[in-house]
Each structure stands twice: as C-alpha cells, then as structure tokens.
C-alpha cells in the first residue's frame, strides 16, 4: 500500500494545501497572481522571474506542497520522482514565442517551449534525480496517473513521487500536486484514485474553451 | 557614456526579467556572468538580441562575446565604438 502525504491545489485565484487556504488574490490575472503569490510566500529564488507561467505555476505548487517536508530524509535524490500531466502542454508560451519571432525570436522564451521544462525546474529546485514524465491528456486522467505512480513505487523505481496536473493557457491556470510514498505519516491518506478524485474535486472548465 | 550605462542597466533588467534588481544594484564594472550577476548562456543570447534590437549592432564574431559582455561598462564601450552614425 502506498500513501498520499500532502496535496496542494492552485486554481480560481487561490492556493490551498491539504484543504487549507495559503494564499488568495481575487483580482489578479495569471501572471500577476503567480508573481503576487511568489512574493507573499516569501520565496527567495530569483530564477522564478525568468520562468514562463507554466513553470511558475509548477514551481509554486511544488514549493507549497513540499514546505515542511524534508525530501532528503524521505529518499535519496535518485529515488525521488515526478509525474505530471496537462492539457495545453507549453502552448501558452509557444504562442508568445511565435509573437516574438515576428521581429526578434526570444531565446529565453524558446527554452520554455516544452511542457517538461516545468518538471526540470522543479527537479533543479528540489534536487529530484529519479523518474520524471509529463503526459499530455485531454483531461486529468486520475486513475491512469495514480496507477502509473503506484507502479513506480511498487517496483522500487522510486521511493517518493510528486504527481498531479499543472496546466496554463492565458488566464486559465490550475495545479494539483500531491506527494506519494511508502511512508505512512500521521495525516497520510491512501494513494487511491478515488481519494485523489475527491481531493481534486470538479475539473476546471478552462479547457472547454470553444476557441480551442 | 554615463547615460548609456544607465539605459543599458534598465534594458538588461527588462530583457532578462531580473525583476528583483534595480539599476543601482548593478555595478558598472561588475562581471555579468558567473561570479557577478550570475547570468547564463541563454542570457548571453538575450544580450546579443538586446544589442541588435536597441542599438542595431550585430555581434559578428562570437569569440568577442566574453569581452563585449564582461560588464555593463564594456557593453557601453562596444556600443559607442560600433554604433552607426545617425
């Protein structure tokens, strides 16, 4: 049996951890919300400013999720994995990059024109050196991702895995991350897709955009 | 030259998204890479774009990069020496 140790949800101008609100900013668009959250959470990581919105969102979700958790105490870096999914891949940044390409293509935007760069940013920050994967799905396929992470833990390909959904497109943004491991702590839940579906709640409607 | 150096600092902060810095935080002779501002190879490409965008100067020889982009002052000297007559 595997356990879900903590979870974090960012959507609708709000950041929650284990169901408790950490930050809220009702008036802000995506970029402003992410910047205000970074400042409010008092994180010191100047590279944050250079990231695209998808990476900023993944970064903030991971910061919130792992606050108070010692990953090195949990497992060696090589046994710490991360498995994410989203709908829009890096399209939000791809479009911005294309706009700059009309005059001077931006090298710093170009490096974010891949969805798995968000995983790289989290791995660098938290020193994760294990399995890492990004799936592109129409919807957050919780049973599939839960099963995939269960398999990694079961065959000892990882001792702890950050899993979830991180998606950005213009002013639609959502991140749902959780930490799964062999460790049964006081507040742990079973790593079960029905429990994750309950924690996640209703999907955001951002990707039902008729223009898409 | 002083005005150019000040303009460059503002442009560098904007182009490289160094939003935690102000122009006063960047010394004229402070190295831009590694031990100075800690810029990386992608930032170097952005600085090349900056010279082209704002000053219409193309860096023809990449081997000149370390000298040109050593500091804001060396950038300003390169711009002064290479800017086209109005």
Interface residues (C-beta under 8 A of the other chain):
Chain A: X46 X49 X50 X103 X104 X106 X107 X108 X111
Chain B: X16 X17 X18 X19 X20 X42 X43 X45 X46 X49 X52 X53
